[in-house]
Amino acid sequence: MIETPSEQIRLSITNRVATITLDRAEKLNAVTPDMSAALVELIDALNDDDEVRVLILTGAGERSFSVGSDIRSLDAYATPWDFGNRADYCDAIRASRKPVIAAVNGYAFGGGLETALSCDIRLASTTSSFAAPEIKLGWIGGGGMSTFLAHAIGPGNAAVMLLTGDPVPAEQALAWGLVSELVEPAGLLGRAQQLAAVIATRPPIAAETAKVNLRAAYNLPQDAAIRYERDLQTISFATDDAREGRAAFAEKRPGTFHRR
């Protein structure tokens, strides 16, 4: 059984879906250095657990998904170099082989926005809002903020967020493509679990390969991306799960997949 290495991070695993909850609602789920290190450790452990196929990341309470790093904790780093070389939870989320769904239940500000952007799918409550407020404090985001915003909503819209630091409401985030769906607050986690349950039924190697390929698709030139996709298709086609998928189709029955 995987244990969470921090009291401020909750983990539940049901039907191959792991739900990670940032549990510091009184501080808007701001992430301390200890929480960041714990997230890195937890996601690494979930990566190696074949019984987990999908991750959901959310925040405790309805007010905030996360407002990113706890500003009061940043001076604990001895030097800016130490700060820049810290174990970063956004890096860990992006390194997850398993698909990750963000259930954004309120403020996604600063590192909280970077956290959501690091996930593969973003669902949000109708009361959520999004901001890159670092510019107001004299710095910029460092967890992939600019590149992921530009890819998600276009460079012009990203510039509005990055240069003003002002919040974007849920409806605008949906219109810009920052999130895939808006859900009433009471139904947000249920909708995330519903989507995760569907993904968890898919052959896990194929799901993990699709995730890797999607990232390559928007990083590589088109011709290289197509060649890479074909190579990945060939590899996944040779798995036991793919053989089971073809057999299940021919026999008109549900497939049983074992990540082999």
TIKEVO-928712 format. One record per residue: x, y, z of N, C-alpha, C in turn; residue in one letter. Coordinates in steps of 0.001 Angstrom, whole numbers, padded with zeros to 6 digits, always signed. Example, Ala and Ser with C-alpha at 12.3 -4.5 7.8 and 13.67 -1.06 7.14 Angstrom:
<pts>
+013190-005690+007800+012300-004500+007800+013200-003300+007800a +012850-002250+007080+013670-001060+007140+012900+000030+007870s 
</pts>
This chain:
<pts>
+000841-001195+000000+000000+000000+000000+000879+001250+000000m +000548+002206-000877+001295+003460-000939+000807+004390+000163i +001736+004971+000898+001390+005920+001944+001833+007314+001533e +001028+008308+001878+001398+009680+001552+002459+010162+002536t +003544+010752+002012+004628+011187+002895+004383+012551+003546p +003157+013059+003497+002823+014335+004127+001387+014281+004612s +001127+014862+005790-000231+014920+006312-001092+015897+005521e -000461+016734+004707-001200+017734+003944-001457+017299+002507q -001235+016018+002248-001573+015425+000955-002336+014139+001216i -003541+014042+000680-004352+012843+000859-004355+012018-000416r -004387+010719-000260-004415+009801-001387-005517+008774-001178l -006323+008557-002208-007261+007446-002206-007163+006745-003553s -007255+005430-003538-007172+004644-004761-008412+003761-004848i -009178+003932-005904-010391+003149-006124-010483+002784-007598t -010654+001505-007870-010852+001037-009249-009779+001562-010193n -008524+001448-009748-007346+001803-010552-007166+003306-010754r -007941+004111-010036-007825+005563-010128-007311+006096-008798v -006198+006826-008835-005628+007437-007631-006018+008909-007591a -006652+009313-006509-007025+010716-006320-006098+011338-005288t -005365+012363-005713-004435+013086-004848-005075+014421-004504i -005200+014705-003212-005821+015952-002761-004827+016769-001961t -004578+017997-002420-003784+018938-001630-004666+019395-000474l -004249+019102+000752-005135+019262+001901-004605+020333+002849d -004651+021554+002368-004252+022704+003187-005220+023854+002886r -006488+023539+003040-007533+024459+002600-007454+025810+003296a -007013+025812+004566-006954+027080+005305-005925+028041+004719e -004998+027518+003931-003995+028338+003235-004182+028260+001725k -005422+027989+001302-005770+027913-000119-004944+026868-000860l -004541+025840-000123-003754+024731-000674-002428+025196-001272n -001850+026215-000635-000497+026625-000998+000470+025497-000653a +001470+025310-001512+002379+024172-001398+003665+024590-000697v +003975+023930+000399+005229+024164+001118+006330+023300+000502t +007602+023583+000814+008676+022711+000324+008495+021255+000726p +008009+021010+001934+007771+019624+002364+006674+018965+001532d +005615+019721+001235+004545+019180+000395+005050+018903-001015m +005869+019801-001529+006419+019606-002872+007245+018330-002940s +008126+018136-001964+008946+016918-001929+008071+015681-001790a +006996+015793-000997+006096+014651-000810+005350+014319-002095a +004941+015336-002841+004267+015103-004113+005184+014387-005100l +006439+014840-005165+007411+014196-006048+007541+012719-005686v +007670+012423-004396+007818+011041-003936+006565+010220-004230e +005396+010815-003988+004142+010092-004177+003899+009773-005645l +004088+010747-006521+003836+010516-007939+004816+009507-008503i +006040+009531-008016+007034+008535-008438+006580+007129-008028d +006039+006995-006822+005559+005692-006360+004358+005223-007177a +003444+006137-007507+002273+005783-008300+002668+005381-009718l +003730+005980-010222+004239+005617-011545+004594+004135-011618n +005097+003608-010519+005578+002225-010485+004517+001231-010028d +003307+001702-009784+002234+000834-009301+001348+000431-010481d +001435-000826-010894+000664-001289-012044-000837-001335-011780d -001232-001243-010509-002654-001248-010185-003287+000125-010348e -002471+001143-010577-002976+002504-010785-002812+002865-012257v -003894+003302-012864-003844+003619-014295-004117+005076-014613r -004767+005793-013701-005092+007204-013926-004951+007940-012608v -004504+009206-012675-004397+010053-011491-005362+011223-011622l -005985+011596-010520-006763+012833-010414-006076+013705-009383i -005916+014976-009702-005300+015922-008770-006290+017034-008478l -006556+017284-007197-007505+018318-006818-007065+018960-005510t -007837+019949-005050-007540+020625-003795-008682+020466-002809g -008362+020531-001530-009393+020417-000500-010244+021689-000469a -011529+021506-000193-012432+022639-000110-012869+023115-001486g -013737+024132-001499-014244+024664-002760-013574+025970-003167e -012783+026569-002281-012239+027898-002591-011038+027839-003507r -010229+026776-003368-008954+026807-004072-008493+025422-004481s -008080+025314-005737-007329+024150-006219-005933+024232-005622f -005226+025307-005935-003942+025626-005306-003523+027014-005755s -002892+027738-004851-002313+029028-005213-000803+028914-005383v -000330+027676-005584+001092+027472-005851+001926+027458-004597g +003187+027775-004754+004112+027732-003624+003706+028730-002550s +003852+028324-001315+003599+029217-000180+004670+030310-000190d +004244+031538-000475+005205+032643-000624+006064+032797+000627i +005468+032554+001794+006214+032735+003038+007336+031714+003192r +007253+030627+002428+008277+029591+002558+009452+029791+001614s +009324+030718+000666+010352+030834-000362+011673+031353+000184l +011610+032163+001223+012855+032677+001808+013613+031607+002591d +013017+030430+002733+013719+029340+003416+014857+028784+002565a +014808+029027+001252+015900+028573+000394+017105+029489+000604y +018271+028894+000779+019464+029664+001121+019854+030644+000024a +019693+030230-001235+020073+031078-002362+019064+030890-003492t +019005+031839-004440+018171+031630-005629+018550+030356-006392p +019828+029987-006359+020280+028761-007012+019624+027536-006376w +019553+027534-005050+018876+026429-004348+017394+026392-004715d +016794+027555-004797+015383+027638-005175+015175+027082-006582f +016036+027462-007519+015898+027024-008898+016148+025548-009099g +016890+024928-008192+017225+023515-008330+016441+022623-007367n +015369+023162-006802+014539+022377-005888+013824+021262-006661r +013404+020224-005950+012556+019193-006549+011188+019811-006812a +010789+019855-008059+009588+020595-008443+008414+019645-008702d +007302+019929-008064+006147+019046-008184+005538+019079-009583y +005638+020211-010289+005129+020254-011660+005942+019341-012570c +007260+019309-012360+008096+018379-013128+007650+016941-012884d +007342+016622-011620+006923+015264-011280+005602+014909-011948a +004663+015851-011982+003368+015594-012625+003570+015322-014109i +004394+016138-014748+004633+015933-016177+005383+014639-016450r +006169+014176-015477+006928+012935-015648+006073+011693-015417a +004855+011871-014936+003984+010713-014713+003676+010024-016036s +003890+008724-016077+003508+007964-017272+001992+007802-017353r +001340+007849-016213-000106+007663-016176-000813+008975-016561k -001946+008897-017253-002721+010108-017517-003122+010791-016202p -003079+012131-016203-003396+012916-015004-004507+013904-015346v -005565+013893-014533-006694+014810-014692-006667+015819-013555i -006722+017098-013894-006856+018145-012875-008336+018442-012676a -008786+018398-011428-010139+018813-011070-009993+020136-010327a -010106+021226-011067-009795+022563-010545-011032+023129-009863v -010965+023216-008544-012142+023521-007743-012126+024910-007121n -011450+025863-007742-011393+027218-007197-010217+027942-007807g -009451+028657-006961-008293+029390-007478-007232+028430-008012y -006787+028684-009227-005587+028034-009762-004642+029170-010129a -003884+029613-009135-003040+030790-009278-001569+030393-009190f -000722+031070-009950+000721+030842-009847+001068+029388-010102g +001768+028793-009138+002133+027396-009257+000935+026475-009323g -000221+026934-008832-001447+026150-008965-001897+026079-010417g -001741+027192-011152-002026+027179-012580-001021+026288-013301l +000258+026386-012933+001269+025517-013531+000970+024046-013246e +000459+023760-012048+000075+022394-011705-001020+021903-012635t -002053+022715-012823-003147+022332-013713-002653+022162-015146a -001786+023072-015595-001252+022988-016953-000376+021762-017148l +000210+021267-016065+001064+020080-016145+000257+018792-016268s -001044+018868-015998-001915+017702-016134-002347+017545-017589c -002792+016357-017939-003169+016064-019321-004555+016600-019669d -005455+016573-018714-006828+017025-018917-007197+017929-017751i -007883+019031-018062-008306+019961-017016-009824+020121-017036r -010450+019739-015931-011855+020024-015689-011903+021081-014593l -012922+021920-014612-012960+023003-013622-014375+023260-013160a -014494+023757-011943-015800+024157-011437-016183+025505-012039s -017463+025783-012033-017960+027048-012569-017492+028238-011734t -017005+027987-010537-016526+029063-009665-015000+029188-009677t -014340+028464-010559-012873+028505-010595-012379+029783-011272s -011119+030099-011043-010466+031201-011747-008978+030890-011853s -008328+031530-012815-006961+031181-013187-006128+032448-013316f -004903+032394-012794-004060+033584-012866-002590+033209-012809a -001781+034050-013471-000314+033965-013404+000167+035245-012733a +000015+035339-011403+000218+036618-010712+001663+036944-010356p +002610+036099-010743+003997+036301-010318+004523+037672-010694e +004076+038204-011849+004593+039497-012293+004306+040599-011270i +003221+040457-010516+002874+041463-009512+003866+041471-008350k +004602+040354-008188+005554+040232-007090+007001+040400-007547l +007206+040590-008858+008546+040881-009337+009274+039728-009981g +008569+038644-010273+009217+037544-010986+008208+036912-011932w +008589+035819-012558+007698+035107-013468+007610+033649-013024i +006667+032926-013572+006546+031507-013263+007736+030729-013791g +008017+029588-013162+009177+028790-013568+008877+027321-013736g +007589+026944-013715+007220+025539-013832+006591+025195-015164g +006953+025957-016213+006384+025708-017534+005222+026621-017876g +005016+027670-017070+003861+028546-017234+003712+029071-018660m +004758+029688-019191+004636+030375-020480+004412+029407-021629s +005205+028355-021691+005065+027436-022820+003741+026706-022809t +003278+026281-021632+002014+025557-021582+000820+026479-021796f +000887+027714-021295-000185+028668-021568-000260+028975-023058l +000905+029220-023683+000914+029549-025110+000339+028414-025939a +000660+027167-025578+000111+026030-026301-001392+025881-026048h -001825+026166-024826-003222+025936-024467-004157+027013-025003a -003747+028275-024917-004684+029369-025228-004161+030339-026271i -002976+030056-026833-002402+030941-027837-001538+032015-027198g -000520+032489-027929+000416+033452-027338-000215+034783-026967p -001229+035233-027723-001859+036504-027386-002601+036450-026071g -003416+035428-025890-004144+035274-024629-003181+034997-023477n -002135+034214-023762-001130+033962-022730-000480+035269-022301a -000213+036162-023250+000408+037446-022914-000474+038264-021985a -001784+038223-022213-002704+038943-021322-002537+038448-019891v -002507+037122-019718-002389+036559-018376-001021+036827-017771m +000032+036649-018560+001398+036760-018030+001786+038203-017730l +001274+039151-018499+001703+040543-018349+000830+041345-017397l -000403+040892-017167-001246+041581-016185-001233+040884-014835t -001162+039558-014840-001270+038800-013603-002680+038723-013077g -003651+039252-013831-005032+039305-013344-005762+037978-013576d -006753+037682-012725-007475+036413-012847-008353+036349-014096p -008488+035156-014619-009393+034845-015724-010501+033969-015161v -011769+034352-015311-012859+033542-014756-013065+032256-015540p -013835+031355-014966-014017+030020-015531-014554+030059-016955a -015544+030911-017212-016148+030947-018545-015132+031372-019597e -014274+032329-019258-013243+032757-020192-012210+031664-020403q -011852+030962-019315-010903+029852-019420-011431+028780-020358a -012732+028495-020300-013330+027513-021200-013311+028012-022637l -013660+029273-022842-013685+029831-024198-012301+029831-024827a -011275+030059-024020-009896+030081-024526-009320+028682-024711w -009966+027661-024156-009439+026306-024258-008488+025927-023143g -008471+026725-022086-007613+026406-020945-008134+025189-020195l -009446+025006-020189-010065+023824-019583-010982+023173-020601v -011268+021883-020391-012111+021136-021328-013588+021211-020980s -013892+021282-019699-015293+021302-019257-015423+022152-018006e -016608+022746-017843-016985+023373-016579-018102+022553-015944l -017993+022355-014649-018939+021533-013903-019322+022291-012639v -020573+022172-012219-020963+022785-010950-020101+022206-009826e -019750+023024-008828-018794+022578-007807-019110+021225-007187p -020376+020973-006888-020739+019721-006215-020493+018494-007086a -020452+018679-008406-020298+017537-009292-018923+017397-009902g -017997+018293-009530-016691+018316-010198-015904+017028-009998l -015719+016614-008758-014902+015424-008512-015568+014188-009103l -016885+014133-009033-017597+013006-009625-017382+012920-011122g -017387+014068-011789-017147+014081-013238-015716+013656-013546r -014758+014124-012743-013364+013710-012937-013218+012205-012742a -013886+011680-011733-013827+010239-011477-014481+009453-012602q -015559+009981-013144-016240+009316-014262-015315+009234-015474q -014664+010340-015804-013746+010357-016935-012551+009449-016683l -012008+009507-015463-010868+008657-015115-011234+007186-015214a -012456+006835-014805-012888+005438-014849-012917+004923-016280a -013327+005774-017212-013332+005370-018619-011904+005123-019095v -011006+006059-018814-009616+005920-019249-008976+004695-018613i -009336+004412-017357-008747+003284-016638-009141+001940-017251a -010216+001906-018029-010611+000656-018686-009830+000418-019972t -009159+001429-020477-008423+001285-021725-007121+000523-021476r -006599-000154-022496-005319-000850-022314-004256+000127-021816p -003630-000134-020667-002767+000876-020044-001529+001248-020860p -000933+000284-021549+000229+000637-022376-000199+001584-023493i -001353+001318-024084-001846+002193-025142-002133+003597-024599a -002703+003677-023397-002999+004982-022811-001715+005757-022518a -000732+005067-021957+000538+005732-021651+001258+006138-022929e +001159+005295-023959+001787+005616-025234+001101+006799-025895t -000220+006847-025817-000963+007978-026378-000557+009284-025703a -000324+009233-024395+000101+010428-023667+001474+010889-024143k +002416+009967-024249+003760+010308-024726+003689+010870-026142v +002881+010244-026986+002795+010662-028372+002175+012047-028510n +001179+012347-027680+000546+013661-027740+001548+014764-027427l +002378+014530-026420+003388+015535-026085+004368+015722-027245r +004763+014612-027869+005666+014712-029014+004999+015451-030166a +003698+015258-030321+002983+015839-031459+003066+017357-031487a +003101+017994-030306+003200+019451-030345+004595+019966-030048y +005563+019078-029938+006949+019505-029760+007810+019252-030993n +007443+018250-031798+008242+017872-032956+007693+018512-034224l +008554+018713-035242+008028+019074-036563+007090+017988-037055p +006157+018351-037925+005079+017425-038278+005575+016109-038856q +006508+016152-039801+006986+014912-040402+007632+014008-039359d +008421+014604-038455+009058+013818-037390+008014+013269-036430a +006976+014052-036158+005916+013603-035258+005175+012400-035839a +004947+012409-037140+004253+011289-037773+005111+010032-037735i +006423+010185-038008+007310+009018-037935+007359+008459-036524r +007420+009357-035542+007463+008933-034140+006178+008206-033768y +005053+008747-034218+003771+008111-033933+003712+006706-034533e +004219+006564-035744+004180+005254-036381+005056+004254-035630r +006205+004707-035154+007072+003827-034360+006360+003392-033080d +005709+004338-032408+004987+003994-031183+003822+003056-031471l +003154+003279-032589+002061+002378-032959+002582+000951-033140q +003726+000819-033815+004301-000505-034055+004641-001207-032746t +005233-000440-031823+005608-001009-030528+004370-001452-029756i +003359-000580-029683+002159-000926-028912+001374-002056-029582s +001425-002136-030913+000720-003189-031640+001259-004571-031287f +002530-004625-030859+003179-005907-030567+002947-006391-029137a +002202-005636-028325+002015-006016-026922+000944-007090-026772t +000990-007782-025629-000054-008753-025296-001421-008073-025204d -001448-006857-024680-002715-006139-024561-003332-005886-025935d -002504-005554-026920-003038-005328-028262-003580-006624-028859a -002871-007722-028616-003379-009012-029089-004715-009345-028420r -004809-009050-027119-006059-009268-026406-007158-008371-026965e -006821-007136-027307-007810-006233-027883-008360-006752-029201g -007493-007292-030042-007943-007826-031326-008800-009080-031122r -008371-009923-030164-009148-011131-029887-010519-010779-029313a -010557-009814-028402-011828-009414-027795-012768-008838-028851a -012208-008073-029780-013036-007515-030859-013626-008636-031706f -012782-009609-032075-013250-010707-032916-014295-011557-032211a -014136-011709-030897-015045-012557-030118-016214-011780-029518e -016268-010490-029814-017363-009622-029365-017543-009684-027851k -016424-009461-027135-016446-009454-025667-015558-008327-025165r -015729-007907-023914-014824-006898-023358-013402-007457-023230p -012419-006623-023464-011034-007049-023317-010598-007016-021859g -009622-007837-021533-009008-007844-020206-007529-007533-020408t -007088-006417-019844-005760-005907-020157-004872-005918-018913f -003629-006325-019084-002725-006563-017957-001442-005733-018027h -001396-004744-018906-000196-003903-019049+001038-004741-019422r +000852-005609-020414+001948-006427-020926+001944-006376-022443r 
</pts>
